[in-house]
Amino acid sequence: MVVEVALAVAGPAGEVSATVRGAHVAADVLTRTVIVPLCLASLLTGVVQSLGRRPA
C-alpha cells in the first residue's frame, strides 16, 4: 500500500512530534480498518475455495 509506505517515511522524518504521532495514528487506523479486514477476507475466500473443490 502506497499510503502505508508514505506514512512510514513521513513519520520518522518529521521534526515536529505531532507529525510523528499523527503518522503513527493514521497508520494504525489504516491497518485496522483496511489491511486487516482485507487479509481476513482473503483467508476466508481461500478456505471457501478449498472446501468447494472436489478431490482429484
Distance bins in CASP14 RR format, pairs under 12 A and 6 or more apart:
PFRMAT RR
TARGET T0000
AUTHOR 0000-0000-0000
RMODE 2
METHOD distances of the structure
MODEL  1
1 7 0 0 0 0 1 0 0 0 0 0 0
1 8 0 0 0 0 0 1 0 0 0 0 0
1 27 0 0 0 0 1 0 0 0 0 0 0
1 30 1 0 0 1 0 0 0 0 0 0 0
1 31 0 0 0 0 1 0 0 0 0 0 0
1 34 1 0 0 1 0 0 0 0 0 0 0
1 35 1 0 0 1 0 0 0 0 0 0 0
1 38 0 0 0 0 1 0 0 0 0 0 0
1 39 0 0 0 0 0 1 0 0 0 0 0
2 8 0 0 0 0 0 1 0 0 0 0 0
2 9 0 0 0 0 0 1 0 0 0 0 0
2 30 0 0 0 0 0 1 0 0 0 0 0
3 9 0 0 0 0 0 1 0 0 0 0 0
3 10 0 0 0 0 0 1 0 0 0 0 0
3 23 0 0 0 0 0 1 0 0 0 0 0
3 26 0 0 0 0 1 0 0 0 0 0 0
3 27 0 0 0 0 1 0 0 0 0 0 0
3 29 0 0 0 0 0 1 0 0 0 0 0
3 30 1 0 0 1 0 0 0 0 0 0 0
3 31 0 0 0 0 0 1 0 0 0 0 0
3 33 0 0 0 0 0 1 0 0 0 0 0
3 34 0 0 0 0 1 0 0 0 0 0 0
3 35 0 0 0 0 0 1 0 0 0 0 0
4 10 0 0 0 0 0 1 0 0 0 0 0
4 11 0 0 0 0 0 1 0 0 0 0 0
4 23 0 0 0 0 0 1 0 0 0 0 0
4 24 0 0 0 0 0 1 0 0 0 0 0
4 26 0 0 0 0 1 0 0 0 0 0 0
4 27 1 0 0 1 0 0 0 0 0 0 0
4 28 0 0 0 0 0 1 0 0 0 0 0
4 29 0 0 0 0 0 1 0 0 0 0 0
4 30 1 0 0 1 0 0 0 0 0 0 0
4 31 1 0 0 1 0 0 0 0 0 0 0
4 34 0 0 0 0 1 0 0 0 0 0 0
4 35 1 0 0 1 0 0 0 0 0 0 0
5 11 0 0 0 0 0 1 0 0 0 0 0
5 23 0 0 0 0 0 1 0 0 0 0 0
5 27 0 0 0 0 0 1 0 0 0 0 0
5 30 0 0 0 0 0 1 0 0 0 0 0
6 13 0 0 0 0 0 1 0 0 0 0 0
6 23 0 0 0 0 1 0 0 0 0 0 0
6 26 0 0 0 0 1 0 0 0 0 0 0
6 27 0 0 0 0 1 0 0 0 0 0 0
6 30 0 0 0 0 0 1 0 0 0 0 0
7 13 0 0 0 0 0 1 0 0 0 0 0
7 14 0 0 0 0 0 1 0 0 0 0 0
7 19 0 0 0 0 0 1 0 0 0 0 0
7 20 0 0 0 0 0 1 0 0 0 0 0
7 21 0 0 0 0 0 1 0 0 0 0 0
7 22 0 0 0 0 1 0 0 0 0 0 0
7 23 1 0 1 0 0 0 0 0 0 0 0
7 24 1 0 0 1 0 0 0 0 0 0 0
7 25 0 0 0 0 1 0 0 0 0 0 0
7 26 1 0 1 0 0 0 0 0 0 0 0
7 27 1 0 1 0 0 0 0 0 0 0 0
7 28 0 0 0 0 1 0 0 0 0 0 0
7 29 0 0 0 0 0 1 0 0 0 0 0
7 30 1 0 0 1 0 0 0 0 0 0 0
7 31 0 0 0 0 1 0 0 0 0 0 0
8 14 0 0 0 0 0 1 0 0 0 0 0
8 20 0 0 0 0 0 1 0 0 0 0 0
8 23 1 0 0 1 0 0 0 0 0 0 0
8 24 0 0 0 0 1 0 0 0 0 0 0
8 26 0 0 0 0 0 1 0 0 0 0 0
8 27 1 0 0 1 0 0 0 0 0 0 0
8 30 0 0 0 0 0 1 0 0 0 0 0
8 31 0 0 0 0 0 1 0 0 0 0 0
9 19 0 0 0 0 0 1 0 0 0 0 0
9 20 0 0 0 0 0 1 0 0 0 0 0
9 23 0 0 0 0 1 0 0 0 0 0 0
9 27 0 0 0 0 0 1 0 0 0 0 0
10 16 0 0 0 0 0 1 0 0 0 0 0
10 19 1 0 0 1 0 0 0 0 0 0 0
10 20 0 0 0 0 1 0 0 0 0 0 0
10 21 0 0 0 0 0 1 0 0 0 0 0
10 22 0 0 0 0 1 0 0 0 0 0 0
10 23 1 0 1 0 0 0 0 0 0 0 0
10 24 0 0 0 0 0 1 0 0 0 0 0
10 26 0 0 0 0 1 0 0 0 0 0 0
10 27 0 0 0 0 1 0 0 0 0 0 0
11 17 0 0 0 0 0 1 0 0 0 0 0
11 18 0 0 0 0 0 1 0 0 0 0 0
11 19 1 0 0 1 0 0 0 0 0 0 0
11 20 1 0 1 0 0 0 0 0 0 0 0
11 21 0 0 0 0 1 0 0 0 0 0 0
11 22 1 0 0 1 0 0 0 0 0 0 0
11 23 1 1 0 0 0 0 0 0 0 0 0
11 24 1 0 0 1 0 0 0 0 0 0 0
11 25 0 0 0 0 0 1 0 0 0 0 0
11 26 0 0 0 0 1 0 0 0 0 0 0
11 27 0 0 0 0 1 0 0 0 0 0 0
12 19 0 0 0 0 1 0 0 0 0 0 0
12 20 1 0 0 1 0 0 0 0 0 0 0
12 21 0 0 0 0 0 1 0 0 0 0 0
12 22 0 0 0 0 0 1 0 0 0 0 0
12 23 0 0 0 0 1 0 0 0 0 0 0
12 24 0 0 0 0 1 0 0 0 0 0 0
12 27 0 0 0 0 0 1 0 0 0 0 0
13 19 0 0 0 0 1 0 0 0 0 0 0
13 20 0 0 0 0 1 0 0 0 0 0 0
13 23 0 0 0 0 1 0 0 0 0 0 0
14 20 1 0 1 0 0 0 0 0 0 0 0
14 21 0 0 0 0 0 1 0 0 0 0 0
14 22 0 0 0 0 0 1 0 0 0 0 0
14 23 1 0 0 1 0 0 0 0 0 0 0
14 24 0 0 0 0 0 1 0 0 0 0 0
16 22 0 0 0 0 1 0 0 0 0 0 0
16 23 0 0 0 0 0 1 0 0 0 0 0
17 23 0 0 0 0 0 1 0 0 0 0 0
17 24 0 0 0 0 0 1 0 0 0 0 0
18 24 0 0 0 0 0 1 0 0 0 0 0
18 25 0 0 0 0 0 1 0 0 0 0 0
19 25 0 0 0 0 0 1 0 0 0 0 0
19 26 0 0 0 0 0 1 0 0 0 0 0
20 26 0 0 0 0 0 1 0 0 0 0 0
20 27 0 0 0 0 0 1 0 0 0 0 0
21 27 0 0 0 0 0 1 0 0 0 0 0
21 28 0 0 0 0 0 1 0 0 0 0 0
22 28 0 0 0 0 1 0 0 0 0 0 0
22 29 0 0 0 0 1 0 0 0 0 0 0
22 30 0 0 0 0 0 1 0 0 0 0 0
23 29 0 0 0 0 0 1 0 0 0 0 0
23 30 0 0 0 0 0 1 0 0 0 0 0
24 30 0 0 0 0 0 1 0 0 0 0 0
24 31 0 0 0 0 0 1 0 0 0 0 0
25 31 0 0 0 0 0 1 0 0 0 0 0
25 32 0 0 0 0 0 1 0 0 0 0 0
26 32 0 0 0 0 0 1 0 0 0 0 0
26 33 0 0 0 0 0 1 0 0 0 0 0
26 34 0 0 0 0 0 1 0 0 0 0 0
27 33 0 0 0 0 0 1 0 0 0 0 0
27 34 0 0 0 0 0 1 0 0 0 0 0
27 35 0 0 0 0 1 0 0 0 0 0 0
28 34 0 0 0 0 0 1 0 0 0 0 0
28 35 0 0 0 0 0 1 0 0 0 0 0
28 36 0 0 0 0 0 1 0 0 0 0 0
29 35 0 0 0 0 0 1 0 0 0 0 0
29 36 0 0 0 0 0 1 0 0 0 0 0
30 36 0 0 0 0 1 0 0 0 0 0 0
30 37 0 0 0 0 0 1 0 0 0 0 0
30 38 0 0 0 0 0 1 0 0 0 0 0
31 37 0 0 0 0 0 1 0 0 0 0 0
31 38 0 0 0 0 0 1 0 0 0 0 0
31 39 0 0 0 0 1 0 0 0 0 0 0
32 38 0 0 0 0 0 1 0 0 0 0 0
32 39 0 0 0 0 0 1 0 0 0 0 0
32 40 0 0 0 0 0 1 0 0 0 0 0
34 40 0 0 0 0 0 1 0 0 0 0 0
34 41 0 0 0 0 0 1 0 0 0 0 0
35 41 0 0 0 0 0 1 0 0 0 0 0
35 42 0 0 0 0 0 1 0 0 0 0 0
36 42 0 0 0 0 0 1 0 0 0 0 0
36 43 0 0 0 0 0 1 0 0 0 0 0
37 43 0 0 0 0 0 1 0 0 0 0 0
37 44 0 0 0 0 0 1 0 0 0 0 0
38 44 0 0 0 0 0 1 0 0 0 0 0
38 45 0 0 0 0 0 1 0 0 0 0 0
39 45 0 0 0 0 0 1 0 0 0 0 0
39 46 0 0 0 0 0 1 0 0 0 0 0
40 46 0 0 0 0 0 1 0 0 0 0 0
40 47 0 0 0 0 0 1 0 0 0 0 0
41 47 0 0 0 0 0 1 0 0 0 0 0
41 48 0 0 0 0 0 1 0 0 0 0 0
42 48 0 0 0 0 0 1 0 0 0 0 0
42 49 0 0 0 0 0 1 0 0 0 0 0
43 49 0 0 0 0 0 1 0 0 0 0 0
43 50 0 0 0 0 0 1 0 0 0 0 0
44 50 0 0 0 0 0 1 0 0 0 0 0
44 51 0 0 0 0 0 1 0 0 0 0 0
45 51 0 0 0 0 0 1 0 0 0 0 0
45 52 0 0 0 0 0 1 0 0 0 0 0
46 52 0 0 0 0 1 0 0 0 0 0 0
46 53 0 0 0 0 0 1 0 0 0 0 0
47 53 0 0 0 0 0 1 0 0 0 0 0
END
